[in-house]
Amino acid sequence: MQMAIAVILAAGYGTRMGGLMPKQFWPIEGRTVLEHTAEAFLQHPGITEVALVVPQVQLQWVQTLFAGIPKVKKILAGGVTRSDSSLIAVRAYANQPDVWLLFHDGARPLVTAETITAAIDAAAKYEAVTAAIPSIDTILVSKADCHEIDTIPERRLMYRCQTPQAFRQHVIAEAYAVAEKDHSFFASDDCGVIRKYLPAVKIGIIPGSEGNIKLTYARDMEFLAEQFKKQ
């Protein structure tokens, strides 16, 4: 059976949320956002193990929070940027180059079992995939450094990217090895690292869902709370 490991990226601070606590630790229905997110993967039979990447300052607390859960094999201190945290997780599995790593935002607690299953199954065809949903809005591309339209891509070709994103460990490791040599390296997600530094690797798209929102603003908490009350 395909060995699939969920890597929950939860080392950010979510400054747009406000407050003194990182958004992934805000409480919803008696549990933290991170616990809800992790639970989706812990309950999935196709996930072999779960790794959590969290801020150094909360590391001990998270270790206590998830103590005694056999499927949580690694709790890692993250880096300054998302890419730093991803690379820390990639290196943590350096001795398992063929493992299938599912990277997921710690602030996306409503990921569905169907999306996780699709991400796992994609390993049969791809070395890299991302969850995404077709854009219902027209996308505008602006000119550099000004608020003017440059191009308007065909909407039928446009997707809104989500997580999980999944990769063969050796593929994402190779992409980061190349990226580290680029002094201007920047990526907002891990598929971007593959796309830029290993352009020959095909990146598949699996169906995401409208409900798989990323907690970004304080008002999003109301929506999440309503969804968990229904469960």
Backbone as CSV, one residue per row, in Angstrom:
resi,resn,N_x,N_y,N_z,CA_x,CA_y,CA_z,C_x,C_y,C_z
1,MET,0.843,-1.190,0.000,0.000,0.000,0.000,0.880,1.242,0.000
2,GLN,0.420,2.289,-0.711,1.148,3.549,-0.757,1.319,4.130,0.643
3,MET,2.564,4.429,1.031,2.811,5.057,2.321,2.611,6.561,2.181
4,ALA,1.565,7.072,2.796,1.211,8.486,2.696,1.340,9.149,4.061
5,ILE,2.143,10.194,4.112,2.393,10.912,5.362,1.852,12.330,5.240
6,ALA,1.025,12.735,6.194,0.496,14.098,6.211,1.447,15.006,6.972
7,VAL,1.819,16.104,6.339,2.661,17.125,6.966,1.800,18.367,7.158
8,ILE,1.462,18.674,8.401,0.622,19.827,8.699,1.517,21.032,8.972
9,LEU,1.474,22.006,8.076,2.312,23.196,8.200,1.587,24.231,9.054
10,ALA,2.072,24.425,10.268,1.384,25.292,11.232,2.373,26.152,12.003
11,ALA,3.399,26.656,11.304,4.437,27.441,11.983,4.291,28.938,11.778
12,GLY,3.265,29.347,11.022,3.080,30.767,10.757,2.394,31.488,11.914
13,TYR,2.300,32.813,11.781,1.721,33.618,12.857,0.428,34.319,12.459
14,GLY,0.067,34.310,11.181,-1.221,34.831,10.760,-1.495,36.247,11.215
15,THR,-0.659,37.195,10.807,-0.763,38.566,11.298,-2.079,39.239,10.917
16,ARG,-2.715,38.793,9.819,-3.976,39.416,9.410,-5.121,39.086,10.355
17,MET,-4.936,38.066,11.187,-5.969,37.683,12.144,-6.006,38.617,13.342
18,GLY,-4.879,39.244,13.664,-4.798,40.026,14.888,-4.680,39.100,16.085
19,GLY,-4.705,39.643,17.273,-4.614,38.812,18.473,-3.179,38.467,18.828
20,LEU,-3.012,37.857,19.995,-1.687,37.536,20.509,-1.248,36.116,20.189
21,MET,-2.186,35.283,19.723,-1.910,33.871,19.491,-1.980,33.550,17.998
22,PRO,-1.056,32.718,17.476,-1.157,32.304,16.080,-2.524,31.674,15.800
23,LYS,-3.063,31.934,14.613,-4.440,31.544,14.308,-4.689,30.041,14.404
24,GLN,-3.669,29.232,14.155,-3.858,27.780,14.205,-4.101,27.265,15.623
25,PHE,-3.918,28.141,16.618,-4.151,27.737,18.007,-5.412,28.375,18.599
26,TRP,-6.156,29.093,17.771,-7.412,29.656,18.253,-8.395,28.518,18.516
27,PRO,-9.253,28.663,19.522,-10.184,27.583,19.856,-11.484,27.622,19.038
28,ILE,-11.920,26.436,18.622,-13.224,26.265,17.969,-13.882,25.034,18.574
29,GLU,-15.025,25.223,19.177,-15.780,24.102,19.734,-14.916,23.235,20.659
30,GLY,-14.139,23.883,21.522,-13.386,23.168,22.544,-12.049,22.601,22.120
31,ARG,-11.663,22.818,20.855,-10.367,22.331,20.375,-9.704,23.416,19.558
32,THR,-8.383,23.338,19.422,-7.691,24.315,18.596,-7.935,24.024,17.116
33,VAL,-7.739,25.055,16.302,-7.847,24.885,14.851,-6.898,23.783,14.394
34,LEU,-5.687,23.774,14.919,-4.706,22.760,14.535,-5.193,21.347,14.855
35,GLU,-5.815,21.170,15.999,-6.332,19.842,16.354,-7.416,19.389,15.383
36,HIS,-8.291,20.312,15.007,-9.327,19.970,14.034,-8.704,19.584,12.693
37,THR,-7.712,20.358,12.263,-7.039,20.074,10.995,-6.355,18.710,11.031
38,ALA,-5.587,18.466,12.069,-4.875,17.193,12.199,-5.840,16.016,12.250
39,GLU,-6.985,16.216,12.893,-7.956,15.123,13.059,-8.440,14.586,11.720
40,ALA,-8.582,15.460,10.730,-9.029,15.017,9.409,-8.071,13.982,8.825
41,PHE,-6.774,14.149,9.086,-5.768,13.220,8.572,-5.585,12.022,9.503
42,LEU,-5.692,12.255,10.795,-5.560,11.160,11.763,-6.656,10.120,11.568
43,GLN,-7.846,10.564,11.193,-8.967,9.658,11.014,-8.965,8.958,9.667
44,HIS,-8.176,9.455,8.734,-8.193,8.883,7.384,-7.377,7.591,7.346
45,PRO,-7.973,6.497,6.902,-7.259,5.207,6.911,-6.075,5.139,5.960
46,GLY,-6.041,6.035,4.971,-4.940,6.010,4.007,-3.705,6.761,4.460
47,ILE,-3.810,7.479,5.565,-2.661,8.229,6.090,-1.898,7.359,7.076
48,THR,-0.639,7.124,6.768,0.202,6.260,7.601,0.635,6.947,8.888
49,GLU,1.035,8.202,8.759,1.457,8.971,9.934,1.275,10.451,9.679
50,VAL,1.369,11.227,10.751,1.191,12.675,10.675,2.400,13.360,11.303
51,ALA,2.883,14.395,10.622,3.953,15.239,11.158,3.411,16.659,11.294
52,LEU,3.723,17.310,12.398,3.280,18.676,12.645,4.490,19.603,12.645
53,VAL,4.382,20.719,11.929,5.453,21.720,11.908,4.890,22.982,12.544
54,VAL,5.433,23.363,13.688,4.833,24.425,14.512,5.905,25.431,14.941
55,PRO,5.490,26.601,15.464,6.482,27.573,15.942,7.318,27.003,17.089
56,GLN,8.578,27.376,17.120,9.477,26.905,18.177,8.915,27.212,19.561
57,VAL,8.320,28.399,19.722,7.843,28.816,21.030,6.669,27.967,21.524
58,GLN,5.911,27.366,20.597,4.781,26.516,20.996,5.100,25.021,20.925
59,LEU,6.358,24.682,20.633,6.713,23.286,20.391,6.357,22.381,21.570
60,GLN,6.761,22.748,22.759,6.499,21.904,23.923,5.003,21.756,24.185
61,TRP,4.285,22.852,24.046,2.838,22.813,24.270,2.150,21.885,23.278
62,VAL,2.553,21.954,22.018,1.968,21.083,20.999,2.320,19.622,21.280
63,GLN,3.533,19.377,21.730,3.919,18.011,22.096,2.991,17.468,23.182
64,THR,2.645,18.316,24.142,1.713,17.914,25.198,0.307,17.710,24.633
65,LEU,-0.093,18.607,23.736,-1.424,18.567,23.149,-1.668,17.266,22.389
66,PHE,-0.641,16.759,21.716,-0.789,15.561,20.886,-0.132,14.326,21.512
67,ALA,0.226,14.408,22.759,0.862,13.271,23.439,-0.082,12.075,23.451
68,GLY,0.479,10.913,23.193,-0.314,9.691,23.264,-1.083,9.359,21.999
69,ILE,-0.925,10.155,20.949,-1.584,9.846,19.671,-0.568,9.132,18.787
70,PRO,-0.711,7.820,18.619,0.323,7.025,17.939,0.640,7.477,16.513
71,LYS,-0.346,7.998,15.802,-0.145,8.361,14.403,0.690,9.630,14.245
72,VAL,0.781,10.429,15.304,1.616,11.644,15.252,3.046,11.231,15.571
73,LYS,3.853,11.101,14.538,5.216,10.584,14.696,6.265,11.676,14.875
74,LYS,5.998,12.857,14.309,6.993,13.937,14.374,6.293,15.255,14.690
75,ILE,6.891,16.022,15.593,6.479,17.392,15.857,7.732,18.238,15.735
76,LEU,7.778,19.065,14.695,9.003,19.769,14.321,8.860,21.267,14.517
77,ALA,9.957,21.906,14.902,9.983,23.370,14.985,10.150,23.931,13.584
78,GLY,9.249,24.830,13.194,9.280,25.384,11.849,10.304,26.488,11.680
79,GLY,10.350,27.029,10.468,11.298,28.090,10.153,10.627,29.445,10.085
80,VAL,11.352,30.412,9.545,10.861,31.785,9.468,9.770,31.919,8.410
81,THR,9.950,31.271,7.266,8.980,31.338,6.173,8.322,29.980,5.980
82,ARG,7.252,29.980,5.178,6.584,28.722,4.862,7.556,27.756,4.177
83,SER,8.346,28.278,3.237,9.304,27.432,2.527,10.324,26.831,3.482
84,ASP,10.761,27.610,4.467,11.689,27.095,5.475,11.067,25.903,6.209
85,SER,9.798,26.056,6.577,9.103,24.998,7.317,8.905,23.760,6.452
86,SER,8.562,23.969,5.187,8.411,22.837,4.275,9.718,22.076,4.146
87,LEU,10.806,22.813,3.999,12.112,22.180,3.826,12.511,21.391,5.073
88,ILE,12.173,21.901,6.243,12.449,21.172,7.492,11.730,19.824,7.482
89,ALA,10.484,19.818,7.030,9.724,18.566,6.953,10.297,17.633,5.891
90,VAL,10.665,18.188,4.751,11.257,17.375,3.677,12.513,16.671,4.179
91,ARG,13.354,17.411,4.889,14.605,16.829,5.405,14.348,15.799,6.498
92,ALA,13.247,15.952,7.204,12.917,14.992,8.265,12.619,13.608,7.699
93,TYR,12.315,13.547,6.398,12.021,12.258,5.752,13.048,11.922,4.672
94,ALA,14.259,12.436,4.856,15.322,12.220,3.868,15.663,10.756,3.684
95,ASN,15.431,9.935,4.712,15.745,8.498,4.601,14.596,7.697,3.998
96,GLN,13.528,8.400,3.536,12.402,7.727,2.896,12.079,8.435,1.580
97,PRO,12.979,8.340,0.597,12.850,9.132,-0.633,11.618,8.830,-1.472
98,ASP,11.023,7.663,-1.316,9.860,7.311,-2.131,8.531,7.553,-1.438
99,VAL,8.575,8.043,-0.193,7.335,8.267,0.536,6.538,9.391,-0.124
100,TRP,5.232,9.337,0.032,4.323,10.342,-0.530,3.935,11.296,0.584
101,LEU,4.382,12.548,0.472,4.160,13.561,1.510,3.003,14.470,1.119
102,LEU,2.001,14.562,1.985,0.870,15.459,1.773,1.044,16.688,2.651
103,PHE,1.377,17.818,2.046,1.538,19.072,2.779,0.178,19.773,2.868
104,HIS,-0.198,20.143,4.099,-1.492,20.793,4.277,-1.374,21.961,5.249
105,ASP,-2.096,23.044,4.943,-2.101,24.218,5.813,-2.767,23.895,7.142
106,GLY,-2.105,24.230,8.234,-2.691,24.005,9.547,-3.961,24.798,9.779
107,ALA,-4.163,25.860,8.990,-5.339,26.722,9.134,-6.443,26.373,8.139
108,ARG,-6.416,25.150,7.604,-7.501,24.656,6.735,-8.139,23.439,7.401
109,PRO,-8.946,23.642,8.433,-9.476,22.500,9.193,-10.654,21.777,8.540
110,LEU,-11.199,22.309,7.437,-12.383,21.695,6.826,-12.051,20.848,5.600
111,VAL,-10.805,20.451,5.460,-10.444,19.560,4.351,-11.261,18.271,4.463
112,THR,-11.745,17.787,3.324,-12.615,16.615,3.338,-11.834,15.322,3.153
113,ALA,-12.449,14.230,3.590,-11.844,12.906,3.384,-11.700,12.605,1.896
114,GLU,-12.641,13.109,1.093,-12.584,12.872,-0.354,-11.365,13.536,-0.981
115,THR,-11.043,14.742,-0.529,-9.863,15.429,-1.060,-8.581,14.719,-0.624
116,ILE,-8.541,14.280,0.617,-7.367,13.539,1.099,-7.193,12.249,0.309
117,THR,-8.290,11.546,0.072,-8.234,10.306,-0.714,-7.719,10.580,-2.121
118,ALA,-8.218,11.644,-2.742,-7.761,12.002,-4.086,-6.274,12.314,-4.105
119,ALA,-5.787,12.979,-3.060,-4.359,13.309,-2.976,-3.514,12.044,-2.843
120,ILE,-4.003,11.083,-2.070,-3.279,9.816,-1.899,-3.271,9.022,-3.208
121,ASP,-4.443,8.925,-3.825,-4.567,8.143,-5.060,-3.748,8.721,-6.205
122,ALA,-3.497,10.027,-6.170,-2.752,10.682,-7.247,-1.324,10.179,-7.359
123,ALA,-0.834,9.538,-6.299,0.536,9.007,-6.315,0.731,7.955,-7.390
124,ALA,-0.353,7.342,-7.839,-0.250,6.314,-8.879,0.096,6.908,-10.243
125,LYS,-0.149,8.217,-10.401,0.050,8.849,-11.712,1.068,9.978,-11.701
126,TYR,1.170,10.689,-10.586,1.999,11.896,-10.536,3.076,11.809,-9.456
127,GLU,4.046,12.720,-9.581,5.053,12.897,-8.537,4.792,14.171,-7.743
128,ALA,3.825,14.952,-8.196,3.437,16.178,-7.503,2.000,16.517,-7.879
129,VAL,1.182,16.893,-6.897,-0.202,17.287,-7.170,-0.613,18.391,-6.206
130,THR,-1.667,19.087,-6.559,-2.265,20.072,-5.651,-3.773,20.008,-5.744
131,ALA,-4.421,20.261,-4.630,-5.869,20.450,-4.642,-6.142,21.862,-5.162
132,ALA,-7.189,21.998,-5.947,-7.551,23.313,-6.484,-9.005,23.278,-6.920
133,ILE,-9.604,24.458,-7.026,-10.980,24.557,-7.506,-11.032,25.563,-8.654
134,PRO,-11.870,25.276,-9.660,-11.978,26.204,-10.792,-12.414,27.591,-10.329
135,SER,-11.836,28.606,-10.907,-12.202,29.972,-10.545,-13.557,30.321,-11.148
136,ILE,-14.462,30.863,-10.336,-15.746,31.319,-10.849,-15.678,32.790,-11.238
137,ASP,-14.571,33.432,-10.929,-14.364,34.839,-11.268,-13.342,34.965,-12.381
138,THR,-13.461,36.030,-13.151,-12.434,36.357,-14.124,-11.187,36.839,-13.375
139,ILE,-10.036,36.363,-13.799,-8.770,36.720,-13.159,-8.071,37.805,-13.972
140,LEU,-7.628,38.839,-13.290,-6.882,39.919,-13.937,-5.422,39.834,-13.539
141,VAL,-4.543,40.005,-14.496,-3.107,40.089,-14.212,-2.691,41.532,-14.444
142,SER,-2.132,42.154,-13.406,-1.783,43.569,-13.512,-0.370,43.752,-14.059
143,LYS,-0.110,44.945,-14.523,1.246,45.304,-14.897,2.076,45.467,-13.632
144,ALA,3.365,45.292,-13.763,4.240,45.388,-12.594,4.183,46.787,-11.993
145,ASP,4.064,46.805,-10.655,4.159,48.052,-9.889,3.076,49.088,-10.206
146,CYS,1.944,48.643,-10.731,0.851,49.598,-10.940,-0.478,48.844,-10.997
147,HIS,-1.562,49.569,-10.757,-2.885,48.966,-10.750,-3.548,49.122,-12.115
148,GLU,-2.953,48.478,-13.101,-3.494,48.496,-14.456,-3.494,47.076,-15.005
149,ILE,-4.532,46.751,-15.784,-4.635,45.399,-16.341,-3.568,45.179,-17.398
150,ASP,-2.873,44.069,-17.274,-1.907,43.646,-18.288,-2.545,42.592,-19.183
151,THR,-2.989,41.486,-18.567,-3.639,40.425,-19.341,-4.858,39.900,-18.585
152,ILE,-5.761,39.270,-19.344,-6.931,38.614,-18.766,-6.949,37.176,-19.278
153,PRO,-6.443,36.221,-18.478,-6.393,34.821,-18.919,-7.801,34.243,-19.086
154,GLU,-7.905,33.197,-19.878,-9.184,32.510,-20.049,-9.627,31.922,-18.713
155,ARG,-10.838,32.241,-18.288,-11.309,31.796,-16.977,-11.361,30.276,-16.877
156,ARG,-11.690,29.593,-17.983,-11.809,28.126,-17.927,-10.482,27.444,-17.598
157,LEU,-9.393,28.184,-17.738,-8.074,27.632,-17.439,-7.588,28.003,-16.037
158,MET,-8.353,28.832,-15.341,-7.919,29.361,-14.050,-8.441,28.508,-12.891
159,TYR,-7.567,28.255,-11.922,-7.915,27.522,-10.699,-7.458,28.306,-9.490
160,ARG,-8.148,28.104,-8.379,-7.719,28.654,-7.089,-7.042,27.534,-6.305
161,CYS,-5.791,27.764,-5.976,-4.975,26.717,-5.352,-5.330,26.542,-3.876
162,GLN,-5.351,25.289,-3.431,-5.584,24.952,-2.035,-4.509,23.948,-1.600
163,THR,-4.675,23.413,-0.418,-3.916,22.239,0.011,-4.933,21.189,0.423
164,PRO,-4.535,19.905,0.433,-3.167,19.400,0.407,-2.501,19.483,-0.966
165,GLN,-1.177,19.601,-0.902,-0.304,19.398,-2.046,0.568,18.196,-1.698
166,ALA,0.753,17.297,-2.651,1.465,16.053,-2.340,2.637,15.837,-3.298
167,PHE,3.714,15.242,-2.755,4.948,15.077,-3.515,5.683,13.798,-3.107
168,ARG,6.388,13.208,-4.065,7.402,12.225,-3.707,8.500,12.969,-2.954
169,GLN,8.952,12.389,-1.875,9.939,13.086,-1.055,11.168,13.463,-1.860
170,HIS,11.651,12.550,-2.700,12.897,12.841,-3.415,12.701,13.938,-4.464
171,VAL,11.479,14.103,-4.958,11.213,15.134,-5.964,11.190,16.522,-5.314
172,ILE,10.442,16.674,-4.231,10.393,17.970,-3.569,11.748,18.308,-2.933
173,ALA,12.483,17.279,-2.503,13.827,17.509,-1.954,14.770,18.029,-3.037
174,GLU,14.675,17.461,-4.225,15.527,17.913,-5.324,15.184,19.345,-5.724
175,ALA,13.889,19.662,-5.750,13.471,21.015,-6.120,14.029,22.040,-5.137
176,TYR,13.976,21.718,-3.852,14.501,22.644,-2.852,16.025,22.734,-2.926
177,ALA,16.676,21.652,-3.273,18.137,21.686,-3.405,18.557,22.663,-4.493
178,VAL,17.789,22.692,-5.590,18.070,23.649,-6.665,17.712,25.061,-6.216
179,ALA,16.565,25.186,-5.540,16.087,26.506,-5.100,17.071,27.180,-4.153
180,GLU,17.721,26.407,-3.309,18.643,26.979,-2.326,19.849,27.655,-2.978
181,LYS,20.111,27.317,-4.237,21.221,27.946,-4.960,20.809,29.264,-5.600
182,ASP,19.512,29.547,-5.579,18.980,30.768,-6.176,18.836,31.826,-5.085
183,HIS,19.638,32.885,-5.148,19.631,33.914,-4.110,18.333,34.720,-4.101
184,SER,17.578,34.670,-5.199,16.310,35.404,-5.264,15.113,34.478,-5.036
185,PHE,15.365,33.308,-4.480,14.299,32.316,-4.299,13.158,32.853,-3.441
186,PHE,11.945,32.666,-3.949,10.741,32.943,-3.186,9.631,32.069,-3.740
187,ALA,8.841,31.476,-2.850,7.694,30.686,-3.293,6.608,30.766,-2.234
188,SER,5.362,30.950,-2.673,4.252,31.020,-1.728,3.667,29.651,-1.432
189,ASP,4.020,28.665,-2.254,3.591,27.294,-1.982,4.606,26.328,-2.573
190,ASP,4.460,25.057,-2.231,5.488,24.083,-2.615,5.392,23.660,-4.073
191,CYS,4.198,23.705,-4.659,4.103,23.427,-6.092,4.866,24.470,-6.899
192,GLY,4.899,25.695,-6.372,5.658,26.744,-7.036,7.145,26.432,-7.097
193,VAL,7.647,25.738,-6.081,9.058,25.347,-6.061,9.323,24.305,-7.152
194,ILE,8.421,23.335,-7.250,8.540,22.316,-8.299,8.466,22.971,-9.675
195,ARG,7.462,23.810,-9.856,7.215,24.416,-11.174,8.410,25.232,-11.647
196,LYS,9.039,25.964,-10.725,10.142,26.841,-11.121,11.454,26.099,-11.290
197,TYR,11.735,25.147,-10.396,13.067,24.554,-10.379,13.139,23.143,-10.966
198,LEU,11.988,22.487,-11.125,11.946,21.200,-11.827,10.808,21.252,-12.846
199,PRO,10.914,22.104,-13.860,9.802,22.335,-14.787,9.381,21.098,-15.578
200,ALA,10.226,20.079,-15.645,9.867,18.875,-16.390,8.885,17.993,-15.622
201,VAL,8.753,18.224,-14.327,7.845,17.418,-13.505,6.413,17.914,-13.699
202,LYS,5.523,17.008,-14.089,4.114,17.362,-14.259,3.433,17.440,-12.895
203,ILE,2.659,18.500,-12.703,1.943,18.701,-11.439,0.449,18.497,-11.693
204,GLY,-0.104,17.476,-11.110,-1.514,17.179,-11.303,-2.408,18.074,-10.457
205,ILE,-3.663,18.202,-10.877,-4.673,18.948,-10.125,-5.759,17.987,-9.673
206,ILE,-6.014,17.950,-8.366,-7.094,17.133,-7.828,-8.193,18.069,-7.313
207,PRO,-9.433,17.589,-7.235,-10.526,18.477,-6.822,-10.423,18.903,-5.358
208,GLY,-10.424,20.200,-5.133,-10.547,20.730,-3.792,-12.024,20.932,-3.489
209,SER,-12.337,21.819,-2.570,-13.740,22.105,-2.264,-13.888,23.538,-1.793
210,GLU,-15.062,24.118,-2.037,-15.319,25.498,-1.628,-15.229,25.654,-0.110
211,GLY,-15.560,24.586,0.617,-15.526,24.668,2.074,-14.144,24.600,2.671
212,ASN,-13.160,24.220,1.870,-11.793,24.037,2.359,-11.079,25.386,2.449
213,ILE,-11.659,26.288,3.235,-11.113,27.645,3.319,-9.902,27.683,4.241
214,LYS,-9.063,28.669,3.998,-7.923,28.901,4.882,-8.280,30.026,5.846
215,LEU,-8.231,29.741,7.114,-8.509,30.753,8.132,-7.527,31.907,7.954
216,THR,-8.079,33.080,7.627,-7.234,34.236,7.317,-7.611,35.453,8.152
217,TYR,-8.900,35.694,8.274,-9.399,36.845,9.022,-10.243,36.379,10.206
218,ALA,-10.348,37.237,11.214,-11.106,36.883,12.416,-12.548,36.489,12.080
219,ARG,-13.122,37.115,11.059,-14.504,36.800,10.689,-14.667,35.365,10.182
220,ASP,-13.576,34.760,9.716,-13.647,33.374,9.237,-13.957,32.402,10.368
221,MET,-13.665,32.807,11.600,-13.910,31.944,12.749,-15.391,31.622,12.892
222,GLU,-16.251,32.574,12.573,-17.698,32.343,12.684,-18.136,31.237,11.735
223,PHE,-17.633,31.283,10.508,-17.975,30.251,9.524,-17.488,28.884,9.980
224,LEU,-16.243,28.818,10.448,-15.692,27.540,10.897,-16.472,26.986,12.082
225,ALA,-16.804,27.856,13.030,-17.559,27.415,14.205,-18.906,26.832,13.804
226,GLU,-19.572,27.466,12.833,-20.863,26.966,12.361,-20.723,25.580,11.739
227,GLN,-19.646,25.382,10.979,-19.443,24.088,10.316,-19.171,22.974,11.324
228,PHE,-18.396,23.264,12.361,-18.088,22.237,13.351,-19.270,21.942,14.261
229,LYS,-20.153,22.915,14.431,-21.370,22.654,15.207,-22.284,21.674,14.493
230,LYS,-22.213,21.642,13.169,-23.052,20.742,12.379,-22.538,19.301,12.398
231,GLN,-21.278,19.138,12.763,-20.671,17.805,12.713,-21.024,16.978,13.949
